[in-house]
Amino acid sequence: MPTFAYTARDMTGKQVTGTIEANGPREVTAILSEKSLFPVHVADLAQNDTRSFSSMLGRRKTVNGQTMSIFYGQLASLLRSGVPMIRSLNVLSSQTSDKVLKEVVADVRARVEDGEPLGQAFARYPGVFSEMSVNMVRAGSEGGFLEDALDRVGTFTELQEDLKGRTVSAMAYPVFLFCVGTVVVTVLLVFFVPKFEMLFERLRKKGEMPAVTEWLLAFSGFLQNYGWIVLVAILAAVIAMKVKLSSEAGKEWADRIKLKIPVLGNILMNLAVARFCRVLGTLLGNGVPIIKSLEISRSATGNRLLSRSIADATENIRSGESLAMPLRQSGYLPVSVTEMISVGEESNSLDRVLPEIADSLEKRTFRRLDLFVRLLEPIMLLIMAILVLAVVMALLIPVLKSSTTL
């Protein structure tokens, strides 16, 4: 028999708390009434434990964006088909293969069944439901367009996952080349080069050893004898960087450094601007007030410098001024984007203009990213080839000198 915790008041108004075993909340109420107690709050301890575990699970772990996109789309389809909310959530909880999402949706269903709004139930799991999705669901519930809001959240989540996937896949091969090149050169210096030192001893005694070979042998010897110091230094640098980036000042410093990288910095900023425009346009299109929309969308940019500029623009909006002017003055948004935002404000069509800006920026930026990656691949191969060739030539020159003096 389940155990319930209760809070009640007696005939004098004094608050009484305790636990009681019963088959359900109604039986608890009946038992308390027999004791002349008026129930204020009744909770199933087992259910609360489950909810606590589920809430911790939702905060600690995240769910794949593609899975969330499917979830939003399916929930919208079920509700549009006339399936009640509780039944829809029950269906989605039973059919999903993601363990975290299964637990979370089951708890959301229980909370909605107890009368909690869907948006409030979603907000309990910030690791699963983003702030944007929570606010759009709340706006949809209050405005009577919940199905459309869920559809838009699903579409937006899918676009963001596609954007992330394309960026990662574009950079995967250059990163792979860099790692392979580093390993190849390190192996050559540590295991291959030292074997030639004895062969070159005679040239060294004669003072005929090429300087480049001496430098190569010295560097190889350093790596052999003190390579562990290099590894410890690299590890310490990585740890120090992680500690620095865990602070707000460190994160802002990293965002500033990213923007200073030639070509790539501009690409990263354009993608951040596109994310901001898409989130803001989606929120405005679903009836979320502009101040709240700006506060949510600035956190979606992924860049603190741009986020600060948007915060300044929000203050302008509160003062009754335009959005475009402070964004233009920040220097982070392209002039064409701020002009389109200005036109959108004047024509009261920001909710339509902003997604168009995001589409245009993403297309243009991805063309530049593809070109950057195509150029980066041969550059990485060329650097690898030059390094290997330098090692080989530094070893061949003394060998050729030795053969000519014989």
C-alpha positions as CSV (number, residue, x, y, z in Angstrom):
1,M,0.0,0.0,0.0
2,P,1.5,3.4,-0.9
3,T,2.5,5.9,1.7
4,F,1.4,9.5,1.5
5,A,2.8,12.6,3.1
6,Y,0.1,15.1,4.1
7,T,-0.2,18.7,5.4
8,A,-3.5,19.5,7.1
9,R,-5.1,21.9,9.6
10,D,-7.1,21.0,12.7
11,M,-10.2,22.7,14.0
12,T,-8.1,25.5,15.6
13,G,-6.2,26.2,12.4
14,K,-3.0,24.6,13.6
15,Q,-0.9,23.0,10.9
16,V,-0.4,19.2,11.2
17,T,2.0,17.1,9.1
18,G,2.6,13.4,8.9
19,T,2.4,10.2,6.8
20,I,-0.4,7.7,6.2
21,E,-0.8,4.5,4.2
22,A,-3.8,4.5,1.9
23,N,-4.9,3.3,-1.6
24,G,-5.1,6.8,-3.0
25,P,-5.4,10.5,-2.3
26,R,-9.2,10.3,-1.9
27,E,-8.8,7.7,0.9
28,V,-6.2,9.9,2.6
29,T,-8.7,12.8,2.5
30,A,-11.4,10.6,3.9
31,I,-9.2,9.3,6.8
32,L,-8.1,12.9,7.6
33,S,-11.7,14.1,7.6
34,E,-12.6,11.4,10.1
35,K,-9.8,12.8,12.4
36,S,-11.3,16.3,12.0
37,L,-8.3,17.4,9.9
38,F,-8.7,19.5,6.8
39,P,-6.1,18.4,4.1
40,V,-4.0,21.2,2.6
41,H,-1.5,19.1,0.6
42,V,-1.3,15.3,-0.1
43,A,1.7,13.7,-1.9
44,D,2.6,10.1,-2.8
45,L,6.1,9.6,-1.3
46,A,7.0,6.9,-3.9
47,Q,5.9,9.1,-6.8
48,N,7.9,12.1,-5.3
49,D,11.0,9.9,-5.1
50,T,10.5,8.9,-8.7
51,R,10.0,12.5,-9.7
52,S,13.1,13.5,-7.8
53,F,15.2,10.9,-9.6
54,S,13.7,11.9,-12.9
55,S,14.3,15.6,-12.3
56,M,17.9,14.9,-11.4
57,L,18.3,12.7,-14.5
58,G,16.8,15.5,-16.7
59,R,19.2,18.1,-15.2
60,R,22.4,15.9,-15.4
61,K,21.9,14.5,-18.9
62,T,20.8,15.9,-22.3
63,V,18.9,14.3,-25.1
64,N,20.0,14.2,-28.8
65,G,18.6,17.2,-30.7
66,Q,17.4,14.9,-33.5
67,T,15.4,12.9,-30.9
68,M,13.9,16.1,-29.5
69,S,12.9,17.3,-32.9
70,I,11.0,14.0,-33.6
71,F,9.4,14.3,-30.1
72,Y,8.1,17.8,-30.7
73,G,6.8,16.9,-34.2
74,Q,5.0,13.7,-32.9
75,L,3.4,15.5,-30.0
76,A,2.1,18.2,-32.3
77,S,0.7,15.6,-34.7
78,L,-1.0,13.7,-31.9
79,L,-2.6,16.8,-30.4
80,R,-3.7,18.0,-33.9
81,S,-5.4,14.7,-34.5
82,G,-7.5,15.1,-31.3
83,V,-5.6,12.8,-29.0
84,P,-5.8,14.2,-25.4
85,M,-2.5,15.6,-23.9
86,I,-2.2,12.9,-21.2
87,R,-2.7,10.1,-23.7
88,S,-0.3,11.7,-26.2
89,L,2.5,12.0,-23.6
90,N,1.8,8.4,-22.5
91,V,2.2,7.2,-26.1
92,L,5.4,9.1,-26.6
93,S,6.9,7.9,-23.3
94,S,6.2,4.3,-24.2
95,Q,7.5,4.4,-27.7
96,T,10.8,6.4,-27.3
97,S,14.0,4.4,-27.1
98,D,15.9,7.1,-25.3
99,K,16.0,6.2,-21.6
100,V,16.4,9.8,-20.4
101,L,13.6,11.1,-22.5
102,K,11.4,8.2,-21.5
103,E,11.8,9.0,-17.8
104,V,11.3,12.7,-18.4
105,V,8.2,12.4,-20.5
106,A,6.7,10.0,-18.0
107,D,7.2,12.5,-15.2
108,V,5.9,15.4,-17.4
109,R,2.7,13.3,-18.1
110,A,2.2,12.7,-14.3
111,R,2.7,16.4,-13.6
112,V,0.3,17.5,-16.3
113,E,-2.2,14.9,-15.1
114,D,-2.0,16.6,-11.6
115,G,-2.9,19.9,-13.3
116,E,0.5,21.4,-13.9
117,P,0.8,23.4,-17.2
118,L,2.9,21.7,-19.9
119,G,5.4,24.6,-20.2
120,Q,6.0,24.5,-16.4
121,A,6.5,20.7,-16.5
122,F,9.0,21.2,-19.3
123,A,10.9,23.9,-17.4
124,R,11.8,21.4,-14.7
125,Y,14.2,19.7,-17.1
126,P,16.5,22.4,-18.5
127,G,18.9,19.7,-19.7
128,V,16.2,18.3,-22.0
129,F,14.0,21.2,-22.9
130,S,15.7,24.4,-23.9
131,E,14.5,27.8,-22.6
132,M,13.3,28.7,-26.1
133,S,11.1,25.6,-26.3
134,V,9.7,26.1,-22.8
135,N,8.7,29.7,-23.6
136,M,7.2,28.8,-27.0
137,V,5.2,26.0,-25.4
138,R,4.0,28.4,-22.7
139,A,3.0,31.0,-25.3
140,G,1.3,28.4,-27.4
141,S,-0.7,27.1,-24.4
142,E,-1.8,30.5,-23.4
143,G,-2.5,31.7,-27.0
144,G,-4.3,28.5,-28.2
145,F,-1.7,27.6,-30.9
146,L,0.2,24.9,-29.0
147,E,0.3,22.5,-32.0
148,D,1.9,25.2,-34.2
149,A,4.3,26.2,-31.5
150,L,5.5,22.5,-31.1
151,D,5.8,22.2,-34.8
152,R,8.0,25.3,-35.0
153,V,10.2,24.2,-32.1
154,G,10.6,20.8,-33.8
155,T,11.6,22.5,-37.1
156,F,14.0,24.9,-35.4
157,T,15.6,22.1,-33.4
158,E,16.1,20.0,-36.6
159,L,17.7,23.0,-38.4
160,Q,20.1,23.6,-35.5
161,E,21.1,19.9,-35.4
162,D,21.7,20.1,-39.2
163,L,23.8,23.2,-38.7
164,K,25.9,21.6,-36.0
165,G,26.3,18.4,-37.9
166,R,27.5,20.2,-41.1
167,T,30.0,22.3,-39.1
168,V,31.4,19.3,-37.3
169,S,31.6,17.2,-40.5
170,A,33.3,20.1,-42.4
171,M,36.1,20.4,-39.8
172,A,36.5,16.6,-39.1
173,Y,39.0,15.9,-42.0
174,P,41.3,18.9,-41.4
175,V,41.5,18.0,-37.7
176,F,42.2,14.4,-38.6
177,L,45.0,15.5,-40.9
178,F,46.5,17.7,-38.2
179,C,46.4,14.8,-35.6
180,V,47.9,12.3,-38.1
181,G,50.6,14.7,-39.1
182,T,51.6,15.4,-35.5
183,V,51.8,11.7,-34.7
184,V,53.9,10.9,-37.8
185,V,56.4,13.7,-37.2
186,T,56.7,12.9,-33.5
187,V,57.4,9.2,-34.3
188,L,60.0,10.2,-36.8
189,L,61.8,12.4,-34.3
190,V,61.6,10.1,-31.3
191,F,62.2,6.7,-32.9
192,F,63.7,7.1,-36.4
193,V,66.1,10.1,-36.3
194,P,68.2,8.9,-33.3
195,K,69.3,5.8,-35.2
196,F,71.3,8.1,-37.5
197,E,73.4,9.8,-34.8
198,M,76.1,7.2,-34.7
199,L,76.4,7.3,-38.5
200,F,77.1,11.1,-38.4
201,E,79.7,11.0,-35.7
202,R,82.6,11.1,-38.1
203,L,81.2,14.2,-39.9
204,R,80.7,15.9,-36.5
205,K,84.3,15.3,-35.6
206,K,85.4,16.9,-38.8
207,G,83.1,19.8,-38.3
208,E,81.2,19.1,-41.5
209,M,77.8,18.3,-40.0
210,P,75.1,20.5,-41.6
211,A,73.5,22.9,-39.1
212,V,70.0,21.7,-40.0
213,T,71.0,18.1,-39.1
214,E,72.5,19.2,-35.8
215,W,69.3,21.1,-34.9
216,L,67.2,18.0,-35.9
217,L,69.4,15.7,-33.8
218,A,69.3,18.1,-30.8
219,F,65.6,18.4,-30.9
220,S,65.2,14.6,-31.3
221,G,67.4,14.1,-28.3
222,F,65.4,16.6,-26.3
223,L,62.2,14.8,-27.0
224,Q,63.8,11.5,-26.1
225,N,65.1,12.7,-22.8
226,Y,62.6,15.3,-21.8
227,G,59.5,14.3,-23.8
228,W,57.7,13.6,-20.5
229,I,58.2,17.2,-19.5
230,V,56.6,18.3,-22.8
231,L,53.6,16.0,-22.2
232,V,53.2,17.3,-18.6
233,A,53.5,20.9,-19.9
234,I,50.8,20.3,-22.5
235,L,48.6,18.6,-19.9
236,A,49.1,21.4,-17.5
237,A,48.3,23.9,-20.2
238,V,45.1,22.0,-21.1
239,I,44.0,21.9,-17.4
240,A,44.8,25.6,-17.0
241,M,42.8,26.5,-20.1
242,K,39.8,24.5,-18.8
243,V,40.0,26.3,-15.5
244,K,40.2,29.6,-17.3
245,L,37.3,28.8,-19.6
246,S,35.1,27.7,-16.7
247,S,35.0,31.4,-15.6
248,E,32.8,34.0,-17.3
249,A,35.9,36.2,-18.0
250,G,37.6,33.2,-19.6
251,K,34.7,32.3,-21.8
252,E,34.5,35.9,-23.0
253,W,38.2,35.9,-23.7
254,A,37.8,32.6,-25.8
255,D,34.9,34.2,-27.7
256,R,37.0,37.2,-28.5
257,I,40.0,35.0,-29.7
258,K,37.7,33.0,-31.9
259,L,36.5,36.1,-33.7
260,K,40.2,37.1,-34.4
261,I,41.0,33.9,-36.3
262,P,41.3,34.9,-40.0
263,V,38.4,33.8,-42.2
264,L,37.0,31.4,-39.5
265,G,36.2,34.2,-37.1
266,N,33.9,35.8,-39.5
267,I,32.2,32.5,-40.3
268,L,31.6,31.8,-36.6
269,M,30.1,35.3,-36.0
270,N,27.8,34.9,-39.0
271,L,26.6,31.6,-37.7
272,A,26.0,33.1,-34.3
273,V,24.0,36.0,-35.9
274,A,22.0,33.4,-37.9
275,R,21.1,31.5,-34.7
276,F,20.0,34.8,-33.0
277,C,17.8,35.8,-36.0
278,R,16.2,32.4,-36.2
279,V,15.4,32.1,-32.5
280,L,14.1,35.7,-32.3
281,G,12.0,35.3,-35.4
282,T,10.5,32.0,-34.2
283,L,9.7,33.4,-30.7
284,L,8.1,36.6,-32.2
285,G,6.1,34.5,-34.7
286,N,4.7,32.5,-31.8
287,G,3.5,35.5,-29.9
288,V,6.3,35.8,-27.3
289,P,6.8,39.6,-26.3
290,I,9.8,41.2,-27.9
291,I,11.7,41.9,-24.6
292,K,11.3,38.3,-23.5
293,S,12.2,37.1,-27.0
294,L,15.4,39.1,-27.0
295,E,16.4,37.8,-23.5
296,I,16.0,34.2,-24.7
297,S,17.5,34.6,-28.1
298,R,20.7,36.3,-26.9
299,S,21.5,33.2,-24.9
300,A,21.2,31.1,-28.1
301,T,23.9,33.0,-30.0
302,G,26.8,31.1,-28.3
303,N,29.0,34.2,-28.3
304,R,29.1,36.5,-25.2
305,L,30.2,39.6,-27.2
306,L,27.2,39.4,-29.5
307,S,25.0,38.5,-26.5
308,R,26.1,41.7,-24.7
309,S,25.3,43.8,-27.8
310,I,21.8,42.3,-27.9
311,A,21.4,43.1,-24.2
312,D,22.2,46.7,-25.0
313,A,19.7,46.6,-27.8
314,T,17.1,45.2,-25.4
315,E,17.6,48.3,-23.2
316,N,17.0,50.5,-26.3
317,I,13.7,48.6,-26.9
318,R,12.6,49.3,-23.3
319,S,13.4,53.0,-23.8
320,G,11.1,52.9,-26.9
321,E,13.9,53.1,-29.4
322,S,14.7,50.8,-32.4
323,L,16.4,47.4,-32.3
324,A,18.5,47.9,-35.5
325,M,20.5,51.0,-34.3
326,P,22.5,49.4,-31.4
327,L,23.0,46.2,-33.3
328,R,24.5,48.2,-36.2
329,Q,26.7,50.2,-33.8
330,S,28.1,47.0,-32.2
331,G,29.9,46.1,-35.5
332,Y,29.2,42.4,-35.1
333,L,26.2,42.2,-37.5
334,P,26.7,42.7,-41.3
335,V,25.2,46.0,-42.5
336,S,22.8,44.1,-44.8
337,V,21.4,42.3,-41.8
338,T,20.8,45.4,-39.7
339,E,19.2,47.1,-42.7
340,M,16.7,44.2,-43.1
341,I,16.0,44.3,-39.3
342,S,15.4,48.1,-39.6
343,V,12.9,47.5,-42.6
344,G,11.3,44.7,-40.6
345,E,10.7,47.0,-37.6
346,E,9.3,49.7,-39.8
347,S,6.9,47.3,-41.6
348,N,6.1,45.4,-38.4
349,S,7.2,42.1,-40.0
350,L,10.2,41.1,-37.9
351,D,8.8,37.7,-37.3
352,R,8.8,37.0,-41.1
353,V,12.0,38.9,-41.9
354,L,14.3,37.4,-39.2
355,P,14.0,33.7,-40.4
356,E,14.7,34.9,-44.0
357,I,17.8,36.7,-42.7
358,A,18.9,33.4,-40.9
359,D,18.3,31.3,-44.1
360,S,20.3,33.8,-46.2
361,L,23.2,34.1,-43.7
362,E,23.4,30.3,-43.3
363,K,23.5,29.7,-47.0
364,R,26.2,32.3,-47.6
365,T,28.2,31.3,-44.6
366,F,28.2,27.6,-45.5
367,R,29.5,28.4,-48.9
368,R,32.4,30.2,-47.3
369,L,32.9,27.4,-44.8
370,D,33.0,24.8,-47.6
371,L,35.5,26.9,-49.5
372,F,37.6,27.4,-46.3
373,V,37.6,23.6,-45.6
374,R,38.5,22.9,-49.2
375,L,41.5,25.2,-48.9
376,L,42.4,24.0,-45.5
377,E,42.7,20.3,-46.6
378,P,45.5,20.9,-49.1
379,I,47.2,23.4,-46.8
380,M,47.3,20.7,-44.0
381,L,48.7,18.2,-46.5
382,L,51.3,20.6,-47.7
383,I,52.4,21.4,-44.1
384,M,52.7,17.7,-43.4
385,A,54.7,17.1,-46.5
386,I,57.0,20.0,-45.8
387,L,57.7,18.8,-42.2
388,V,58.4,15.2,-43.3
389,L,60.5,16.4,-46.2
390,A,62.5,18.6,-43.9
391,V,63.3,15.7,-41.6
392,V,64.2,13.4,-44.5
393,M,66.4,16.1,-46.2
394,A,68.2,16.9,-42.9
395,L,69.1,13.2,-42.7
396,L,70.0,12.8,-46.4
397,I,72.4,15.8,-46.7
398,P,75.0,14.3,-44.3
399,V,74.6,10.9,-45.9
400,L,75.3,12.4,-49.3
401,K,78.3,14.3,-47.8
402,S,79.7,11.1,-46.3
403,S,79.4,9.2,-49.6
404,T,81.3,12.0,-51.5
405,T,84.2,12.0,-49.0
406,L,84.8,8.3,-49.2
